[in-house]
């Protein structure tokens, strides 16, 4: 079982109903997460990419270390300035107790990207993975909370987590008030070791330190939909209503204003039917552009090459089978209607698979050129990609 499969399986079972969005949960020894990322991977990313802050940054007791302390400016031949990391100064900063943060490492490393995509399908939400590396017991950020849920995978070493209950339930990134810092003792003190996984809902305060030497962990930030998101979406849907589009009756009589409010309430109440959450989740997912990727060199269509792998890049893709022998695929804000045999092409793709065109041809009993034609249509729409690597 791969690390990704083991992690997603741990997040199933009773977790969604009993803990997700409610309380922290620890899973010891889920998998060897070094399959996902290593120190060598981090070295190569730092060496090969221009990681300007805030993409890569250093923190010391909650304060960001100035960029000039570990980089020097370089002027390119096109007269742009970027900052090259100096390994010696970087080592000295980290050895003195500074913590390193690399944002969106899923956009820089294939295995971490696959992990993020699996979580996106599982939780039906966007995921960004940040990397945290520490060498001493000094806390990089102090006691703080996040405005998004997190799933933490301990890749190497150990990290002590002091966890405090929220002082404001479900805080938002744009909120009407800030939570007060916690006043009491932590409700839990956990040491994450290699292979352990931790979940924290947003708003749960925590302080983290590498009390047992160097540590490397991945934090997967989840952005689950909220009631505010649902209401915003409903407001857009209700623009189809003449009542909603009408001018507010500022200058009408109190009785006329009351009549208008009652009509508005009726429209809104009807829109909040029992299946609206699933309707919203499906619409939100199928509108998500996902992680677009080109399919070079195939700019004029996908060839009928049985060795080419194809995958959907829109993680919220959804399909329905209609009674008249049709399959309707929704992805990236677009919709396609295919004949029934294409279901065996669409289904493994929406499940996150990366089959070859040849495998899809066999499973669907469609000629290879027809499967390539489906791939061409999806690639041209920016919701799929092909490559010779899985």
One Martini backbone bead per residue (centre of mass of N, CA, C, O) as a GRO file, in nm:
protein
  390
    1UNK     BB    1   0.095   0.037   0.024
    2UNK     BB    2   0.072   0.352  -0.016
    3UNK     BB    3   0.089   0.650   0.136
    4UNK     BB    4  -0.165   0.769   0.006
    5UNK     BB    5  -0.360   0.537   0.057
    6UNK     BB    6  -0.323   0.527   0.367
    7UNK     BB    7  -0.414   0.816   0.428
    8UNK     BB    8  -0.699   0.808   0.301
    9UNK     BB    9  -0.800   0.567   0.464
   10UNK     BB   10  -0.775   0.708   0.744
   11UNK     BB   11  -0.991   0.941   0.642
   12UNK     BB   12  -1.204   0.747   0.688
   13UNK     BB   13  -1.469   0.608   0.806
   14UNK     BB   14  -1.543   0.791   1.104
   15UNK     BB   15  -1.413   1.069   1.054
   16UNK     BB   16  -1.617   1.255   0.899
   17UNK     BB   17  -1.849   1.231   1.127
   18UNK     BB   18  -1.665   1.269   1.411
   19UNK     BB   19  -1.411   1.494   1.331
   20UNK     BB   20  -1.468   1.665   1.100
   21UNK     BB   21  -1.463   1.995   1.215
   22UNK     BB   22  -1.426   1.923   1.551
   23UNK     BB   23  -1.150   1.747   1.591
   24UNK     BB   24  -0.881   1.599   1.673
   25UNK     BB   25  -0.642   1.362   1.510
   26UNK     BB   26  -0.457   1.053   1.553
   27UNK     BB   27  -0.216   0.866   1.341
   28UNK     BB   28  -0.025   0.601   1.382
   29UNK     BB   29   0.159   0.463   1.154
   30UNK     BB   30   0.062   0.488   0.845
   31UNK     BB   31   0.351   0.558   0.701
   32UNK     BB   32   0.614   0.605   0.471
   33UNK     BB   33   0.667   0.941   0.391
   34UNK     BB   34   0.937   0.920   0.221
   35UNK     BB   35   0.783   0.866  -0.048
   36UNK     BB   36   0.710   1.176  -0.081
   37UNK     BB   37   0.971   1.294   0.088
   38UNK     BB   38   1.300   1.455   0.098
   39UNK     BB   39   1.591   1.610   0.150
   40UNK     BB   40   1.680   1.592  -0.147
   41UNK     BB   41   1.434   1.734  -0.259
   42UNK     BB   42   1.483   2.003  -0.117
   43UNK     BB   43   1.759   2.067  -0.234
   44UNK     BB   44   1.669   2.072  -0.535
   45UNK     BB   45   1.456   2.294  -0.517
   46UNK     BB   46   1.641   2.519  -0.410
   47UNK     BB   47   1.850   2.501  -0.650
   48UNK     BB   48   1.623   2.522  -0.910
   49UNK     BB   49   1.470   2.764  -0.770
   50UNK     BB   50   1.287   3.071  -0.744
   51UNK     BB   51   1.236   3.147  -0.392
   52UNK     BB   52   1.053   3.382  -0.313
   53UNK     BB   53   0.915   3.569  -0.106
   54UNK     BB   54   0.677   3.360   0.045
   55UNK     BB   55   0.759   3.076  -0.052
   56UNK     BB   56   1.034   3.121   0.097
   57UNK     BB   57   1.091   3.099   0.457
   58UNK     BB   58   1.199   3.241   0.770
   59UNK     BB   59   1.173   3.154   1.128
   60UNK     BB   60   1.187   3.345   1.454
   61UNK     BB   61   0.973   3.358   1.691
   62UNK     BB   62   0.757   3.475   1.459
   63UNK     BB   63   0.993   3.595   1.284
   64UNK     BB   64   1.101   3.714   0.993
   65UNK     BB   65   1.368   3.663   0.804
   66UNK     BB   66   1.573   3.830   0.631
   67UNK     BB   67   1.676   3.779   0.311
   68UNK     BB   68   1.982   3.884   0.340
   69UNK     BB   69   2.073   3.646   0.547
   70UNK     BB   70   2.051   3.406   0.281
   71UNK     BB   71   2.100   3.611   0.038
   72UNK     BB   72   2.157   3.726  -0.307
   73UNK     BB   73   2.165   3.940  -0.557
   74UNK     BB   74   2.051   3.900  -0.905
   75UNK     BB   75   2.134   3.997  -1.235
   76UNK     BB   76   2.002   3.970  -1.522
   77UNK     BB   77   2.016   4.009  -1.869
   78UNK     BB   78   1.712   4.149  -1.825
   79UNK     BB   79   1.719   4.321  -1.550
   80UNK     BB   80   1.651   4.124  -1.328
   81UNK     BB   81   1.572   4.054  -0.983
   82UNK     BB   82   1.719   3.804  -0.777
   83UNK     BB   83   1.743   3.552  -0.508
   84UNK     BB   84   2.014   3.378  -0.394
   85UNK     BB   85   2.091   3.109  -0.223
   86UNK     BB   86   2.302   3.061   0.063
   87UNK     BB   87   2.399   2.779   0.207
   88UNK     BB   88   2.570   2.874   0.447
   89UNK     BB   89   2.361   3.078   0.567
   90UNK     BB   90   2.131   2.882   0.587
   91UNK     BB   91   2.263   2.687   0.785
   92UNK     BB   92   2.308   2.892   1.015
   93UNK     BB   93   2.016   2.964   1.065
   94UNK     BB   94   1.910   2.674   1.124
   95UNK     BB   95   2.118   2.612   1.358
   96UNK     BB   96   1.989   2.865   1.535
   97UNK     BB   97   1.650   2.794   1.505
   98UNK     BB   98   1.533   2.810   1.235
   99UNK     BB   99   1.252   2.800   1.025
  100UNK     BB  100   1.132   2.630   0.738
  101UNK     BB  101   0.929   2.751   0.457
  102UNK     BB  102   0.730   2.583   0.196
  103UNK     BB  103   0.522   2.671  -0.040
  104UNK     BB  104   0.361   2.480  -0.254
  105UNK     BB  105   0.506   2.187  -0.304
  106UNK     BB  106   0.296   2.056  -0.503
  107UNK     BB  107   0.417   2.242  -0.751
  108UNK     BB  108   0.728   2.085  -0.724
  109UNK     BB  109   0.609   1.781  -0.659
  110UNK     BB  110   0.464   1.495  -0.764
  111UNK     BB  111   0.393   1.334  -0.501
  112UNK     BB  112   0.258   1.572  -0.355
  113UNK     BB  113   0.048   1.624  -0.570
  114UNK     BB  114  -0.093   1.348  -0.547
  115UNK     BB  115  -0.176   1.390  -0.256
  116UNK     BB  116  -0.350   1.641  -0.300
  117UNK     BB  117  -0.546   1.511  -0.503
  118UNK     BB  118  -0.656   1.294  -0.313
  119UNK     BB  119  -0.770   1.499  -0.106
  120UNK     BB  120  -0.957   1.649  -0.299
  121UNK     BB  121  -1.140   1.407  -0.359
  122UNK     BB  122  -1.214   1.336  -0.063
  123UNK     BB  123  -1.303   1.651   0.033
  124UNK     BB  124  -1.392   1.850  -0.190
  125UNK     BB  125  -1.119   2.033  -0.205
  126UNK     BB  126  -0.878   2.241  -0.170
  127UNK     BB  127  -0.509   2.196  -0.183
  128UNK     BB  128  -0.224   2.285   0.023
  129UNK     BB  129   0.131   2.225   0.043
  130UNK     BB  130   0.344   2.253   0.320
  131UNK     BB  131   0.675   2.304   0.438
  132UNK     BB  132   0.856   2.186   0.740
  133UNK     BB  133   1.172   2.290   0.893
  134UNK     BB  134   1.373   2.164   1.171
  135UNK     BB  135   1.656   2.167   1.436
  136UNK     BB  136   1.514   2.283   1.691
  137UNK     BB  137   1.325   2.375   1.989
  138UNK     BB  138   1.244   2.620   1.850
  139UNK     BB  139   0.986   2.826   1.793
  140UNK     BB  140   0.859   2.967   1.499
  141UNK     BB  141   0.532   3.074   1.597
  142UNK     BB  142   0.396   2.981   1.829
  143UNK     BB  143   0.088   3.051   1.930
  144UNK     BB  144  -0.161   2.928   1.696
  145UNK     BB  145  -0.382   2.963   1.412
  146UNK     BB  146  -0.599   2.840   1.161
  147UNK     BB  147  -0.825   2.910   0.871
  148UNK     BB  148  -0.765   2.596   0.829
  149UNK     BB  149  -0.744   2.287   0.764
  150UNK     BB  150  -0.529   2.003   0.874
  151UNK     BB  151  -0.281   1.776   0.735
  152UNK     BB  152  -0.025   1.586   0.897
  153UNK     BB  153   0.302   1.474   0.780
  154UNK     BB  154   0.559   1.279   0.905
  155UNK     BB  155   0.871   1.235   0.750
  156UNK     BB  156   1.089   1.344   0.970
  157UNK     BB  157   1.136   1.284   1.272
  158UNK     BB  158   1.020   1.522   1.526
  159UNK     BB  159   0.707   1.665   1.674
  160UNK     BB  160   0.578   1.898   1.897
  161UNK     BB  161   0.230   1.920   2.007
  162UNK     BB  162   0.037   2.188   2.119
  163UNK     BB  163  -0.310   2.169   2.209
  164UNK     BB  164  -0.589   2.393   2.163
  165UNK     BB  165  -0.875   2.514   2.202
  166UNK     BB  166  -1.104   2.699   2.076
  167UNK     BB  167  -1.214   3.056   2.096
  168UNK     BB  168  -1.333   3.020   1.797
  169UNK     BB  169  -1.562   2.900   1.599
  170UNK     BB  170  -1.486   2.886   1.288
  171UNK     BB  171  -1.283   3.065   1.156
  172UNK     BB  172  -1.216   3.319   0.926
  173UNK     BB  173  -1.034   3.491   0.709
  174UNK     BB  174  -1.301   3.667   0.688
  175UNK     BB  175  -1.385   3.844   0.975
  176UNK     BB  176  -1.544   4.007   1.259
  177UNK     BB  177  -1.335   3.851   1.453
  178UNK     BB  178  -1.090   3.778   1.685
  179UNK     BB  179  -0.937   3.552   1.852
  180UNK     BB  180  -0.859   3.454   2.155
  181UNK     BB  181  -0.630   3.354   2.340
  182UNK     BB  182  -0.533   3.106   2.520
  183UNK     BB  183  -0.542   3.036   2.886
  184UNK     BB  184  -0.478   2.746   2.909
  185UNK     BB  185  -0.415   2.437   2.885
  186UNK     BB  186  -0.350   2.188   2.704
  187UNK     BB  187  -0.534   1.910   2.571
  188UNK     BB  188  -0.262   1.838   2.412
  189UNK     BB  189   0.046   1.629   2.384
  190UNK     BB  190   0.232   1.570   2.085
  191UNK     BB  191   0.437   1.327   1.916
  192UNK     BB  192   0.559   1.330   1.603
  193UNK     BB  193   0.635   1.063   1.395
  194UNK     BB  194   0.732   0.871   1.170
  195UNK     BB  195   0.415   0.820   1.001
  196UNK     BB  196   0.248   1.029   1.119
  197UNK     BB  197  -0.092   1.165   1.172
  198UNK     BB  198  -0.265   1.491   1.162
  199UNK     BB  199  -0.567   1.656   1.277
  200UNK     BB  200  -0.689   2.003   1.225
  201UNK     BB  201  -0.897   2.231   1.287
  202UNK     BB  202  -1.004   2.523   1.264
  203UNK     BB  203  -0.898   2.723   1.552
  204UNK     BB  204  -0.676   2.546   1.659
  205UNK     BB  205  -0.444   2.570   1.879
  206UNK     BB  206  -0.073   2.591   1.836
  207UNK     BB  207   0.250   2.438   1.922
  208UNK     BB  208   0.577   2.400   1.762
  209UNK     BB  209   0.849   2.149   1.807
  210UNK     BB  210   1.190   2.024   1.778
  211UNK     BB  211   1.277   1.834   2.055
  212UNK     BB  212   1.448   1.581   1.877
  213UNK     BB  213   1.532   1.744   1.642
  214UNK     BB  214   1.506   1.708   1.335
  215UNK     BB  215   1.243   1.821   1.099
  216UNK     BB  216   0.984   1.684   0.866
  217UNK     BB  217   0.686   1.838   0.727
  218UNK     BB  218   0.348   1.810   0.608
  219UNK     BB  219   0.098   2.060   0.523
  220UNK     BB  220  -0.246   2.023   0.463
  221UNK     BB  221  -0.455   2.257   0.322
  222UNK     BB  222  -0.793   2.307   0.388
  223UNK     BB  223  -1.111   2.431   0.208
  224UNK     BB  224  -1.388   2.415   0.323
  225UNK     BB  225  -1.703   2.458   0.299
  226UNK     BB  226  -1.941   2.703   0.385
  227UNK     BB  227  -2.217   2.879   0.457
  228UNK     BB  228  -2.113   3.128   0.308
  229UNK     BB  229  -2.070   2.985   0.037
  230UNK     BB  230  -2.360   2.893  -0.006
  231UNK     BB  231  -2.492   3.177  -0.001
  232UNK     BB  232  -2.335   3.295  -0.239
  233UNK     BB  233  -2.431   3.088  -0.447
  234UNK     BB  234  -2.736   3.139  -0.413
  235UNK     BB  235  -2.734   3.434  -0.498
  236UNK     BB  236  -2.655   3.366  -0.790
  237UNK     BB  237  -2.891   3.173  -0.859
  238UNK     BB  238  -3.123   3.398  -0.786
  239UNK     BB  239  -3.093   3.584  -1.044
  240UNK     BB  240  -3.336   3.444  -1.197
  241UNK     BB  241  -3.505   3.621  -1.017
  242UNK     BB  242  -3.715   3.891  -1.014
  243UNK     BB  243  -3.708   3.952  -0.713
  244UNK     BB  244  -3.395   3.972  -0.685
  245UNK     BB  245  -3.356   4.190  -0.925
  246UNK     BB  246  -3.500   4.389  -0.785
  247UNK     BB  247  -3.555   4.668  -0.648
  248UNK     BB  248  -3.539   4.813  -0.364
  249UNK     BB  249  -3.812   4.941  -0.159
  250UNK     BB  250  -3.739   5.229  -0.028
  251UNK     BB  251  -4.017   5.412  -0.121
  252UNK     BB  252  -4.208   5.239   0.009
  253UNK     BB  253  -4.421   5.106   0.193
  254UNK     BB  254  -4.427   4.904   0.461
  255UNK     BB  255  -4.612   4.691   0.326
  256UNK     BB  256  -4.446   4.658   0.065
  257UNK     BB  257  -4.186   4.575   0.200
  258UNK     BB  258  -4.301   4.324   0.340
  259UNK     BB  259  -4.385   4.177   0.082
  260UNK     BB  260  -4.102   4.156  -0.037
  261UNK     BB  261  -3.967   3.998   0.193
  262UNK     BB  262  -4.153   3.753   0.173
  263UNK     BB  263  -4.075   3.680  -0.118
  264UNK     BB  264  -3.774   3.643  -0.059
  265UNK     BB  265  -3.802   3.425   0.158
  266UNK     BB  266  -3.937   3.214  -0.020
  267UNK     BB  267  -3.711   3.180  -0.227
  268UNK     BB  268  -3.490   3.102  -0.021
  269UNK     BB  269  -3.632   2.859   0.108
  270UNK     BB  270  -3.657   2.692  -0.154
  271UNK     BB  271  -3.345   2.682  -0.207
  272UNK     BB  272  -3.329   2.533   0.090
  273UNK     BB  273  -3.313   2.241   0.030
  274UNK     BB  274  -3.218   1.919   0.115
  275UNK     BB  275  -3.010   1.903  -0.158
  276UNK     BB  276  -2.815   2.163  -0.165
  277UNK     BB  277  -2.536   2.061  -0.077
  278UNK     BB  278  -2.484   1.864  -0.311
  279UNK     BB  279  -2.533   2.067  -0.535
  280UNK     BB  280  -2.303   2.256  -0.452
  281UNK     BB  281  -2.067   2.055  -0.455
  282UNK     BB  282  -2.090   1.982  -0.754
  283UNK     BB  283  -2.068   2.269  -0.871
  284UNK     BB  284  -1.797   2.341  -0.743
  285UNK     BB  285  -1.632   2.108  -0.864
  286UNK     BB  286  -1.701   2.158  -1.177
  287UNK     BB  287  -1.564   2.461  -1.160
  288UNK     BB  288  -1.291   2.355  -1.103
  289UNK     BB  289  -0.978   2.383  -1.261
  290UNK     BB  290  -0.746   2.294  -1.087
  291UNK     BB  291  -0.442   2.148  -1.256
  292UNK     BB  292  -0.316   2.268  -1.508
  293UNK     BB  293  -0.183   2.099  -1.814
  294UNK     BB  294   0.013   2.036  -2.054
  295UNK     BB  295   0.058   1.837  -2.391
  296UNK     BB  296   0.339   1.817  -2.484
  297UNK     BB  297   0.351   1.823  -2.841
  298UNK     BB  298   0.015   1.811  -2.864
  299UNK     BB  299  -0.131   2.073  -3.039
  300UNK     BB  300  -0.313   1.884  -3.273
  301UNK     BB  301  -0.352   1.639  -3.093
  302UNK     BB  302  -0.413   1.311  -2.994
  303UNK     BB  303  -0.263   1.031  -3.035
  304UNK     BB  304  -0.280   0.678  -3.117
  305UNK     BB  305  -0.123   0.603  -2.824
  306UNK     BB  306  -0.111   0.338  -2.605
  307UNK     BB  307   0.122   0.474  -2.399
  308UNK     BB  308  -0.053   0.702  -2.317
  309UNK     BB  309  -0.123   0.905  -2.056
  310UNK     BB  310  -0.428   0.988  -1.873
  311UNK     BB  311  -0.564   1.290  -1.708
  312UNK     BB  312  -0.727   1.468  -1.482
  313UNK     BB  313  -0.708   1.822  -1.372
  314UNK     BB  314  -1.005   1.817  -1.265
  315UNK     BB  315  -1.098   1.717  -0.950
  316UNK     BB  316  -1.433   1.781  -0.977
  317UNK     BB  317  -1.521   1.574  -1.155
  318UNK     BB  318  -1.837   1.471  -1.318
  319UNK     BB  319  -2.086   1.207  -1.354
  320UNK     BB  320  -2.367   1.098  -1.565
  321UNK     BB  321  -2.627   0.861  -1.617
  322UNK     BB  322  -2.844   0.827  -1.873
  323UNK     BB  323  -3.118   0.653  -1.990
  324UNK     BB  324  -3.036   0.720  -2.311
  325UNK     BB  325  -2.726   0.639  -2.330
  326UNK     BB  326  -2.568   0.862  -2.150
  327UNK     BB  327  -2.274   1.069  -2.081
  328UNK     BB  328  -2.215   1.321  -1.831
  329UNK     BB  329  -1.958   1.563  -1.823
  330UNK     BB  330  -1.811   1.755  -1.550
  331UNK     BB  331  -1.562   2.022  -1.606
  332UNK     BB  332  -1.434   2.327  -1.564
  333UNK     BB  333  -1.728   2.452  -1.650
  334UNK     BB  334  -1.803   2.198  -1.826
  335UNK     BB  335  -1.978   2.000  -2.093
  336UNK     BB  336  -2.041   1.648  -2.177
  337UNK     BB  337  -2.170   1.423  -2.434
  338UNK     BB  338  -2.183   1.072  -2.431
  339UNK     BB  339  -2.166   0.764  -2.496
  340UNK     BB  340  -2.185   0.484  -2.308
  341UNK     BB  341  -1.891   0.355  -2.366
  342UNK     BB  342  -1.735   0.609  -2.229
  343UNK     BB  343  -1.754   0.534  -1.929
  344UNK     BB  344  -1.480   0.353  -1.935
  345UNK     BB  345  -1.318   0.628  -1.957
  346UNK     BB  346  -1.427   0.826  -1.735
  347UNK     BB  347  -1.427   0.683  -1.458
  348UNK     BB  348  -1.114   0.648  -1.399
  349UNK     BB  349  -1.061   0.954  -1.413
  350UNK     BB  350  -1.254   1.051  -1.176
  351UNK     BB  351  -1.077   0.851  -0.972
  352UNK     BB  352  -0.757   0.931  -1.051
  353UNK     BB  353  -0.653   0.805  -1.292
  354UNK     BB  354  -0.361   0.686  -1.528
  355UNK     BB  355  -0.424   0.571  -1.799
  356UNK     BB  356  -0.402   0.435  -2.093
  357UNK     BB  357  -0.524   0.428  -2.402
  358UNK     BB  358  -0.508   0.121  -2.424
  359UNK     BB  359  -0.666   0.051  -2.165
  360UNK     BB  360  -0.926   0.205  -2.246
  361UNK     BB  361  -0.982   0.045  -2.502
  362UNK     BB  362  -1.023  -0.228  -2.364
  363UNK     BB  363  -1.242  -0.150  -2.139
  364UNK     BB  364  -1.446  -0.015  -2.376
  365UNK     BB  365  -1.421  -0.128  -2.679
  366UNK     BB  366  -1.264   0.097  -2.816
  367UNK     BB  367  -1.108   0.250  -3.035
  368UNK     BB  368  -0.817   0.418  -3.014
  369UNK     BB  369  -0.907   0.675  -3.178
  370UNK     BB  370  -1.154   0.739  -2.994
  371UNK     BB  371  -1.002   0.781  -2.732
  372UNK     BB  372  -0.822   1.008  -2.846
  373UNK     BB  373  -1.062   1.198  -2.906
  374UNK     BB  374  -1.148   1.239  -2.615
  375UNK     BB  375  -0.877   1.348  -2.516
  376UNK     BB  376  -0.866   1.590  -2.705
  377UNK     BB  377  -1.116   1.735  -2.594
  378UNK     BB  378  -1.013   1.764  -2.296
  379UNK     BB  379  -0.745   1.905  -2.354
  380UNK     BB  380  -0.863   2.152  -2.511
  381UNK     BB  381  -1.030   2.235  -2.234
  382UNK     BB  382  -0.824   2.197  -1.975
  383UNK     BB  383  -0.900   1.894  -1.808
  384UNK     BB  384  -0.646   1.750  -1.943
  385UNK     BB  385  -0.367   1.506  -1.969
  386UNK     BB  386  -0.063   1.401  -2.134
  387UNK     BB  387   0.176   1.122  -2.099
  388UNK     BB  388   0.459   0.893  -2.045
  389UNK     BB  389   0.384   0.944  -1.743
  390UNK     BB  390   0.226   0.853  -1.438
   0.00000   0.00000   0.00000
